[in-house]
Amino acid sequence: MKHSKQHSPCLPRAIHLSARLPLNYCAGVSLFILIFQVAVAQMKPQPADPGAADDEVVQMERFVVTTDLGNYAESAASIATKYPISTLETSAAVQVLNRSFLADLNADDLKSTFSYIAGLVHEGQEASSFNMRGFTALGGLNELRVIQIDGLSGLTSRFGSPVTAAVERVEVLKGPASLLYGLATPGGKLNIVTKSPQPVRQFELVGSVGTWWGNTQDLGENLSTSASLDATGPITKDKRLLYRLIVRGDNTDSWRKFSHFENYYVYPSLTYRWNASTQLTIKADIIDEDRVADYMGVVVPLKNQRLTARYDTFYGEPTDYEHERGQAYILQFDHLFANGWKLHIGERSTYSEHNRRHYIIRDLAITTPIQNSTLRRQYARVEDEDRLHYLDAYAVGDIGPESFTHRLLLGFTSSRRWNDAHDISRSVNAPGTLSVYSPAIGVAPYPADGGGARDAIDRQNEYDGYIADHIKLGARWRPSFGIRYSRKNASNADIIRNLHFRGSYHHTTPNAGLVCLVSPNLSVYGSYSESFIPNSLGAFDANDTNNFPPETSYQLEVGVKGEYRERTVNFIFSTYNIVKQNVLEGTGTFTAAGNSISVLDGEQETKGLEFSGSWLPQRNWQIMATLSYIPFAKITETRTVASRGQRLYSVPDWSGSLWTRYNFTSTRLRGLGFGLGASYVGPREASRTARVPIDGRTVVDAAIYYQLKRCNLALNIDNLLDEKYFVGASTNRNSGINPGQPRRLTFSVRFKH
């Protein structure tokens, strides 16, 4: 069944917000036009200049179809230290998904990789809707800090998952990470390393078409199409000025009824290299995402997932919408001093608008027979504006003799965030009911706007300083120490309700680790790390004071890392214990002023084992595997007696994945390859409030590849066996959870020049 695209109506406030953008958009569009013209010029044949004897002679390289595979293993990463360092010498668990793996998986966006990250469990639709090592990344505006772009905060889309068109690799740091990144949830951080301009001229064009074919869809019933262009190279003959232009467009009729996506992305960038020691890079992200708001998933009567309606059942309206428009501008300056010290300055400024109109589930009415059960909805219409300026500057260098070398990292971070949330309508009870199994939608009009209206203005200013010392002590020992001081001022106001809150805090975060290089190929490590995140300004104690200290976490971790046979074997095994404290809880009582009283009574704890590794048995065969076991994930302290000892929601005991790719080497089959993968997530509960149980699931993915001269053809089949499963719940909704997608076939063509 084809679903027509629903366009967002023109909104007065949206027009008002857009009026503030001309300068930013002019800058972004100008940069795009400049780089586009350069890219087109670079692709045109250049006339010969016989008078220039020293002109470079460009020759077309001879193309050879190879059976060799790009290695999934990465021996170095920067997310744990902010500078590239061998993963064997860091006292933290780091996993890297490089470009070779992303291309083999045909990962369109970041969430497509979640099944293959050790200890990470996907929960819902939002960019940060996942948990790591048992702790959710969701939690207000601070959840946007869990995903970094080139080591800096500031996603251009709050709810959409970042696409991979401009991604070079994804680095995952497990556990608390506040030493280097400030505000952080205890599970860890993801860092997206984006593509940069290159001195060698390259051009890549990718196109794909996909369809779903499974328990709710016929083959070819709904289609998705995507196209992207990636061009890079020098602008000047001396190769000091470089450019890169990446453009992508998506158009998807989803397998969910009435759900449609139309997205556009532009990523222009320029690099100027004064010399071998100094360079400046300017990048931009410009996005426009338009989709039908689909927040409810399907309901689970009596908490029994076997009683759910069809997985494509939609409880919203065909005219529900969600539109995100954003841009980011990134500046990266690097200078290498003669004494070996390096200065790096990174700044990322983002601006985004998020407008949506949608329903959420209010409650269920279970009847006998159950086929007559109904639900009621609540209506919301929201317009958000978000701005962030994030600066991170640091210097790194070595001091001391060879046998006792200190690699010092000295840094400063500044962050300023503005968020204006204008709720035109919020939590408005919609009239009437809908059938759980056969909802009649598109009949009732939307409720009148104005109910539950709110105009919230949030301001956050943060200033941090940090220092880290990674010590080389002889040939084997690598102790490390670090400390960060953070100071934050925040205010929150609701203009309509005449509410005003202010708060400030300062926090010190220590970190320590020790690595022993047992051999050049094997190391063991131990570490202590912390993280913190502010508590809500809208929470009050019994004295009507709202300045609670931040929520804090600490982790103890030990592990073993190995790298053998010229990086063809690479693994990390770790065990950890994480404790989260100062968890804010409501008491159910009120102050004389009418404020709900909260206390810092909550404590949560997880203990687990984790493995990730890759193996290249032959140059034409690659294997990657992950495994996570979390036997203990509980609420250890709480005022709610019934909740004490409960398992944390959305945390399975076991999860893991396996992926392999093989290329045939015989002359007759040269160029042909296949990929096969499987991911497992064990049983868990999907919601903190309703505690809806979810069965475990195993999803199998497959792919066929064929290399034809400069074209790479691929057929990727996600959920090969058409497993019916649930992902989880994006929010603390009482009854609705997100179903996983059915079997999906995607045919793609990748042309490189």
N, C-alpha and C positions, 0 to 999 in steps of 0.2 A: 504494500500500500504506500503510495507516494504521499508525502506530507508537504503541503505548501509552506513556503517561508513566511514567517510573521515578522513584520517590520515594527520597530518601536515607534510610537507616535511622537510628534514634536512636543517637547515638554518645556514649559516656560523657564523653569530653573536650569534645565540643561542648556537652553539657549543662553541664559545669563552666564553660566559657568564657561561656556565655549567662548564667550566674548572676551574672556581674560587670557585666551590662548594665542592670539595672533603672533606675538613676538616669538614664542617658543616654536610654534608650528612653522613660521617663516624660516627660522633657523634650521629646523629639521628638514623641511622641504628643500631649502637651498642646498644643504649638504647632500641630500639625495640626488638632486638634479646635477650638481657638480660631478659627483662620483659616477652617475649614470652616463653622463657625456664622456667622461674619461674611459669608462668601460667599453662604450661603443667605439670610441676612437682606437682603443687598444686592439679591438678585434678586426679593424680594417687593415688591409695590406698597406705597408708603408713604402713609399717610393725610395729606390736606391739612391744614394748620394756617393757617386764615384770619387768625389773630391775628399771624402773623409776616410782616410786610410785606417784610422783607429776605430771606426764604427764597428759595433758588434754585429757579427754575421749570425742571424738566427736561422737554424736549420730544424726541420721537423724530425723529431726523434723517431727511430724505428720502433714500432709497437710490437710487443711480444705478449701473447696470452700466457699467463703464468699460473701455476697451480699453488704457489706459495700463499700463505695466509698472513695477514697482519697479526702480530702477537697481542693477545688481550692483556698480558701482564705489563705493568708499569713499575719500574724499579725506583722511581722517584715521584714525589708529590710535594705540594707546598701548603696544603690546607692545615697541617699540624704545626707548622713553624712559620708560615708566611714567606718562606724562601724554599727553593727546590733542595731536597735532601733525600738521601737514600731512605726508603721505608724501613730498612733494617736498623737504622740508627735512631728512630723515633720511638718514644715510649707511649704510643697511642695506636689504636686499631684504625687503619685507613684502608678503604677500598676505592679503586679507581675503575670507572667504566669509560674506556677510551673510544675513539672514533671508529675503530675497527669493529668493536662489539656493537655500538649503536647502529652502524650500517647493516651488520648481519641480522640484527634483531628487527631492523626497519622501524625503530622507535620514533614515532611522530612527535611525541612530547615526553616530558620528564616522567609522568606517572606510568608510561609504558615500560619503564625500566625498574619499577618498584619491586616486582616479583623476583628480581635477580640481585637485590641488595640484601646482604645478610642482616637479619634482625629487624628489618623494616616491614611493616604490615600496612597495606593500603586500607583506608577507611571510607573515603567518599570522593566527592567531586572536586573540592577545592584544591588549590596548588599545594597547600600544606596539610592536607587531610590524610595524615599517616601517623603511625607511632614507631619509635625506634627504641629498642631495648626496653620496651614495656611502657614508655611514656609518650603521651600524645603530643603532637606539635601544635594542635589547635589551642587558641587562647587569645582572642581579641587581636588588636593591632600588632602585638608582639609576635604573633605567629608568623608574620611576614619576615621576621629576622632569621627564621630557621633555614631559609634558602638564600644563599649569597650569589651574587653575580660578580665574577672576577674578584672575589674576596670582599665585596662591598654589599651593603644592604640596599634594598629598593627594587621590588618586583614591579613591572609595569602593569601587570594584571593581578588583582587581588584574588580572583576566584578561578581563573583559567590556569591550566598547567602549562608552564613554559614550553614552547616548541623547540625542537632540536636542530632546526635549520642552521642556526648560528653557533651551535655548541661544538667545541673541540673535544671536551671530555667532562665527566662529572666526577668530582672527588667527594668522598663521604668520610667524615670524621665522626667516630663513635664516642658517645659519652659527653659529659659536661665540657663546654668549650668557651667559657667566659673569659679566660685569660687573654685570648687574642681577639675575641669577637664581641665582648660585652654581653648584652642581654642574650640569654640562651636557655632553651628547654634542656632537661637533663639527658635526653636520648641521643643528641648529636646534631650535626649540621651537614647540609649539602652545599657544595660550592660548584657552580656552573662556570667553567672556563670557556670563554667565548673565542671564536675565531678572530684572528688579527690579520692585518695586511701582510702580504708576503712579497719578497723581492723577485720571485720567479712568477712569470705570467701563468695563470691557471684559470680555467673556466669549467664550471660544472652545471649541468641542467638536469633536474630530476622531475619526473612526472609519475603520478600513480593514480590508479582507480581501484576502489574497493567495494565490497558488498558483504552483507551478512547472510548466512545460510545456516539456519538452526531451528530450534524448537519454536521460535516465534516468527521466523522470517523465511520466505522462499528465496531461492537464489536469484539475485538481480532485482529483488523487489525495491530495496533502497540502496542508493549508491553514494559513495564518497569519492571526491576527486581532490587532488592536491598537485601543485606545481611550485617549484622553487628554482631560483637562479643564484649562483655563487661565482662571482668574478673577482679576481685579485691580480695585482702586479704592480710594477713600478710606473710612476707618472713621468719622472725625469730620467735622463740617460744615466746619471750617476747613481740612480737608485736610492737617493736620499728621501724622496717623497714617494710614498706607497699608498695604495688605495685598496679597499675591499667593499663590495656591494653585494648584499644578500637580500633577496626578495622572495616572499612566499605567500601563497594564497590557498585557502582551504574552503571547500564547499561540501557539506555533509548532510544527507538525510539520514538521521540516526535510526537505529533499530527500535528505539523507544517511540511510541506513538506521538505524533505532532512535534517531535523534537528535531530541530534543524540548527545547523551551525554555519556561519559564514564569517571567516576570519582572514585578516590581511596583516602582514608583518613586513617591515623594512628595517634593515640593519646596515647603514653605511658607516664606514670608518676610514680614517686617514692616519698615517704615521709619518712623522718627519724625523730623520736621523741626522743630527748635526755631525756626529762622528761615531766611531765604534763604541764610545762610552756613554753617549747621551742621546735620548730619543723621547719624543712626545707622541702619544696616541690619543686621538679623539674618536669616540664611538657614539652612536645613537641607536636607540630602540624606538620604533614607532609602531604601535599596534592598534588594531581596530577589530574587536570581537563582538559578534552579534549572534545571540542564541536564544532559544526558548528556555525560560527558567524552569528547571525540573529539580525541585528540592525534596520531593516527598518519597521518591522511590515507590515501593509497594508496602502495604500494611501487612502485619503478621497477626492475625486473629489468635487469641489464646496463647500467644508467644510460640506458636507452632508453625515453622516455616513450610510445612507440608500443606498448610491451609491457605497459603497466599494465592492471590489471583495470578493471572498470566504475568510474566516478568516485564512485559512491555506495557502493562496497564498504567494509564496516566490520569492523575487526579486533579491536575490543574486545568487551565483553559487554553485553547489553541492560540489565544491572543496574549498569553503571558509572555514577557520578554525579559531579557537581561542583556545590557549593552555595556561594554567596557572600552574605553578609549584612553590610551596612555602613551607617554613618551618618556624616555630617559636619555640623559646626556652624561657621558663618562669621559673623564680626563685622567690619563695615566702618564706620569712623568718619571723617567728613570735616569739616574746618573751614576756611573761607576768612577770612583775617585782613584787616583794613582796608587794609594795605599791599600786598595782592595775593598774599601768600604763602599756600600751601595746605598743610595738614597732613593726611596720610592714615595711618590705622592699620588694617591688615588682619590678621586672625587666623583660621586654619582648623584645626580639630581633627577628626581622622578616627579611626574605629575600624572594623575589618573582621575578619570571620572567613571563612576559605576552607577548605572541607573537600572532599576528592575521593578517589575510588577508581577506578583505571584501569590500563590496560596501555600499554606502549610497545613498539616493535619492538626485538628483541635482535639478530637477524641473519637473513640469507636463505640458503637452500640452493637454488641454481639447478640444474635438472636438464634432461635431454633425454628426452622433449620438454618444452618449457618450461612447458606447461600443468600439469605435475606438480610444479612448484616449490613449496616450502613456506617458512614463516617460523617463528621462535620469538619468544616474548614475554617481557617482564619486567613484574612486578607492583609497583604502588605504592599505598599508602594514606597520605594526608597530611592533617594538620590544622594550619592556620596561624592565627595571631592577629597583627594588625598595628595599631599605634597611631602617630599622628603629630600633633605640635603644631607649627604653622608660623606664625611671626609676622614681618610685614614692615611697618615703619613708616618713613615718609619725609616730608620737607618739600621743597617746590619753590617757587621764586620768582625774580623778576628783580631784578638790581642793575645799576647803571651807566646811562649816557645812552642815548638812542634809537639813536645811531649805533654804539654799542659795548656792547650789552646782554649780560650773562651770565645765562642761565637755569640756576640751580644746583639740583641734586638731591642731597640729603643723606639717606642711608638706613641703616637697621640691620635685620639679619635674624637670627632665632633659630629653630633647628630642633631638635626632639627626637623621635627615632624609636625605637620598641621593636618588634621582630619576634621572635615565638616560633614556630619551625617544628618541629612534632612529627611526625616520620616514623614512623608505626606499622610500616610496611614500606616498604623502598626497594630498588629494583633486585633484586628477588627473581626468580630464573629460574623461569618457569612450566613445568610439565611438558607434554610433548607438542608437537605442531606444528600449524600451520594451513595450509590450502591458500591460496596467493596469490590464486587466481582464484575459488575457491568455498569460503570459510572456513565451517566448521561451528562456530558459536558457540552459547553457551547450553547447553553440554554439560558441560564440565569445571568443577569447583568452583574457587573462588579458593584460592591457596596460603594456608597458615597465616600469621597475622600475627606479626611479631616479627623477621623477617629483615632485616638492614641497618638496624635501628632507629636513630633519631637524634633528639635533643632539642636543637636549636640555638637559642640565645638571642643575638640581635644587638641592640646598643645603639649609637646614634649621636647625638652632641650637636655642634651646629655653631653658631658665632657669627660673623657677618660684618658689616663696615661698608663702605659704598661712597659715592663721590662722583662726580658727573658734571657737566660744564659744557658747555652748548650755547650757543654764542656767536653773536650777530647782529652781524656786522661789515659795516656799511654796508648797501646794498640787496641785494648779491649773495652775499656770502660767509657760510658757516655752518660754521666749524670746531667740533669737539667733542672733548673729552678726558674720560677717566674712569679710575678705579682702584678696585679692590676688595681688601680684605684678609679672608681666611677662615682660621678656626681650627676644627679638628675633632678630637674625641676619640671613639674607637670601641672597642668590645670585642665579642668573639665567643666563645661557649662552647658546647661540646657536653657536656651533662650525662652522657649515657650513656657516651660514649667518654672522658670525663674530659680534654677538651681545652679550653684557655683561651688566648685571644689578646687582646692589647691593642695599640693603636697611636694615634698622633696625628700631625697635620701642620699646617702653616700654609702658605698660598699667597697670592701677590699677583698680581692679574690686571689688566693695563692694557688700554686701548682708546683708539683715536683715529680721527677721521674728518674729512672735508672735503667740503662741498657748495658748488657754484657754481650760483646761479640764473641761468641764461643768459637767461631771460625769465620772466614770471609763469607760464608754462605748461610750462617745460622746465628740468630741472636735470641736472647731471652730478655724480657723487660718487665718492669713494674712501675705503676704510676698512681699518683693521687691528683685528682682534678675537681674543680668546683664550677658551678654555674649559678646564676641568679636571674630572676625575672620579677618586675614590680607587681605588687598586688593592686587591686582595683581602688581607684580614688573614691568610688561610690560606696565603699564598704565602711561601716562605722563600728566603733566599740561602744561600751556602755556609757562612756562620757561624751558621746557624739563627736569623737575625734576620728578622722578618716585617714590618718597618715601611718598605715601599717608598714612595717619593714618588709623588704622583698621576700619572695619565696626563694629558698635556697636549696641546692642539691650538692652532694659530693659523691665521688666514685673512687673505689679501689679496684685496680685492674692489674692482672699479670697475664703474660702471654709469651708465645714463641713464634718467631718469624723465620722463614727460610726462602732461599733463592738459589736454585741449582741449575747446572747445565746451561750456562749462558742465558739465564732467565726463561728457559723452557719449562721449568718447574718453579712455582711461586705460591706461597701459602702463608696464612696467619691464623693462629689458634689463640683464643683469649678467653679468660673467665673474669667476671666483673660482679661488683655489688654496688648498686646505686641507691641512695636514700634521699628522698625529697622531703623537706621540712617547711614549716611556716605555711602550710596549706590552709587557706582561708575557708572557714565554715560558718554557716548561719546557725544561730541558736534557736530561732523560732520566737524570739522575744523582741520587744521594741523599746526604744528610748522614749523619754517624755516628749521629745520633738517629733516622734513618729518614725524615726529611722530604724531599720532592721539591724539588730545587733549581731556582729560577727566576731569570731575569735580565731586565733592562730592555734588551732588544736590538731590540724591534720598532719599526718605523716604517711608517706608511701614508700615502698621498697621493692626492688627487683634484684634477683640474682640469676645469672645465666652463663651459658657457654656459647661460643660463637666460632665459626670457621668460614674462611673464604679462601679460594685458591684457583689457580689455572695451570694447565699442563698442555704443552705442545709436543706430543709424542713423535710427530713427524712434521715436516714443513708444510704439509697439506692437511693437517688434522689438528684441531684446537678444541680444548675442553675447559669449561669453567664451572665451578660448583660452590654452593654456599650452604650453611647449616646453622640453625639457631635453636637453642634449647633454653627455655626460661621456666624452670620448675617453680620458682617463687616470685610472685608478682601480686602483692597484697596491700591493702589499706591497713597499716599497722597501728595508727593512732587516729581516733575520731571521737567526737561527742555522740555520734549516732551509734549506739551499741549494736544495732542489727548489722551495721556496715563493717564493724571491726573484724578483720580477718578475711573480708571479701576479696576475691581476685579482681585486679584492675581490668576494666572493660577493654575489649578488642585486643587482648593479649593471649595468643595461643601458647601452649607448651612448646610445640615443635613447629618449625617452618624451615623451608629450604628450597633449593633450586639446582638444576643441572642444565647446562647448554653445551652443545657440541656442533662443530661444523667440519665437514670433510669435503675436500676437492679431489676428484678423480685425476689420476696421473697418466693413464693410458692415452695413446695418441688418438684413438677413436673417440674417447670421452673427454678429452682435454677441454677445459673451460666449464665443465659441468660440476656442480657441487650441491650438497644438501645440508640442512641444519635441522636439529631436533632438540627440543628443550622441554622441561617440565618444572612446574613450581607447586609446592605444597604449603598450605596454611592449615593448621589444626583447628579444632573446635574452639570457640570463644564466645563471649557475649558482646553484642553490638552497641549497646546503649547504657550509659551510666545511670539513667533514670529507670527505664523499663527492664533492663537486664535481659534483652531478647537473645536467646541462645542461637548460635549459627553453627551449622555442621562444618566439619573440615572439608577441604576440597583439593583436588589435584587437577591442574590445568596443563594440557600438553600443547606446545607450539611446534610448528614445523616450517621449513622453508626449502625452496629449490632455487639454485642460482645458476646462471649461465653467462659467461663472459664472451662477448662477440666483438672482437677488436676493441674499440673505445667505448662500447656500450656494455653495461652490466645490467642484466635482466634478473628479476627476482619475483618469486611468488611466495609470499608469507601467509601462513595459515595460523591465525591465533585461535586458541581453544579448539584444537583439531577434533577432539572427541565430543564437542558440544556439551561440555559439562554445565549443569545448572547449579549456580552457586550465588552466594551473597558476598559482597565486598565488605559492607559494614554500614555505619550510620555517620553522616557528615557532622551532625549536630546531636544534641541531647534530646532528639525528638522521641516522643513516647511510643510510637507505633510503626514508623516507616523506616525501612532500611533499603540500601542500594543493591540491586541485583547486578551480577556480573554480565558482561556482554556475551552473546552466543558466538558460534563459530564465525570468524571473519576471514575473508580472502582478500588479499591486497596484491595487485600486480604493479610492479614499479620498473621504470627504465631510468638508468643513471648514465648520462653521457659526460665524459671527461675529455678535456682538451688541454 
